[in-house]
């Protein structure tokens, strides 16, 4: 068979009409798919806005608490006490009382 004869035979072929049962199955499947709701996707901002707001509130409260709190004893007294505990009281007094630039 030549290519021309094959092309003519394929062009002359008519596909049979689908049966009513096949049409019904296809339409029922299409309706079932359209009835199933697609999952609702929330936007990025709607999902993470509560987390961002909570983080901002925690940071603001932490920053406020750190600004308000004062140390219980002055830094100089703490250093003096540490020097006394370590046995460097004389070095501490020498450093703190030296007024002349070197």
C-alpha positions in Angstrom: 0.0 0.0 0.0 1.3 3.4 -1.0 1.3 6.5 1.3 -1.3 8.1 -0.9 -3.7 5.1 -0.5 -3.1 5.0 3.3 -3.8 8.8 3.6 -7.0 8.4 1.6 -8.1 5.5 3.7 -7.4 7.3 7.0 -9.2 10.5 5.7 -12.2 8.5 4.7 -12.5 6.8 8.2 -15.4 8.2 10.3 -15.2 7.6 14.0 -18.4 6.1 15.4 -20.7 8.3 17.5 -20.3 7.7 21.3 -23.0 5.8 22.9 -25.5 7.4 25.3 -24.0 5.4 28.2 -20.5 6.9 27.5 -21.9 10.4 27.3 -23.7 10.0 30.6 -20.6 8.7 32.4 -18.5 11.6 31.1 -21.1 14.2 32.1 -21.6 12.6 35.6 -17.8 12.6 36.2 -17.6 16.2 35.1 -20.4 17.3 37.5 -18.8 15.3 40.3 -15.5 17.1 39.8 -17.1 20.5 39.7 -19.0 19.8 42.9 -15.8 19.0 44.8 -14.7 22.4 46.2 -11.1 23.3 45.7 -9.3 24.0 49.0 -9.4 27.6 49.9 -5.9 29.1 49.9 -5.3 31.9 52.3 -2.9 34.6 51.4 0.6 34.7 52.9 -0.2 37.8 54.9 -3.4 36.4 56.4 -1.5 33.3 57.6 1.5 35.0 59.1 0.1 38.3 60.3 -0.8 36.9 63.8 2.6 35.5 64.2 4.3 38.8 63.2 2.0 40.8 65.5 2.8 38.5 68.4 6.5 38.7 67.7 6.3 42.5 67.5 4.4 42.7 70.8 6.9 40.4 72.6 9.9 42.4 71.3 8.3 45.7 72.3 7.5 44.4 75.8 11.0 43.0 76.2 12.6 46.3 75.0 10.4 48.3 77.4 11.3 46.1 80.3 15.0 46.3 79.6 14.8 50.1 79.4 13.0 50.4 82.7 15.0 47.9 84.8 18.0 49.4 86.6 20.9 47.3 88.0 20.5 46.6 91.7 24.0 47.9 92.5 26.3 50.4 90.7 28.9 48.9 88.4 31.8 50.4 90.4 30.6 48.6 93.5 30.3 45.3 91.7 33.9 45.7 90.3 35.2 46.6 93.8 33.5 43.6 95.3 34.9 41.3 92.6 38.4 42.7 93.1 38.1 42.1 96.9 36.9 38.5 96.4 39.8 37.8 94.0 42.4 39.4 96.2 43.2 42.3 93.9 41.9 45.1 96.1 45.2 47.0 96.0 45.3 46.8 92.2 41.7 48.1 92.0 42.5 51.0 94.3 45.6 51.9 92.4 43.7 51.9 89.0 40.8 53.9 90.4 42.8 56.5 92.3 45.4 57.2 89.6 44.6 60.6 88.2 47.8 61.6 86.4 48.0 60.7 82.7 50.9 58.5 81.8 
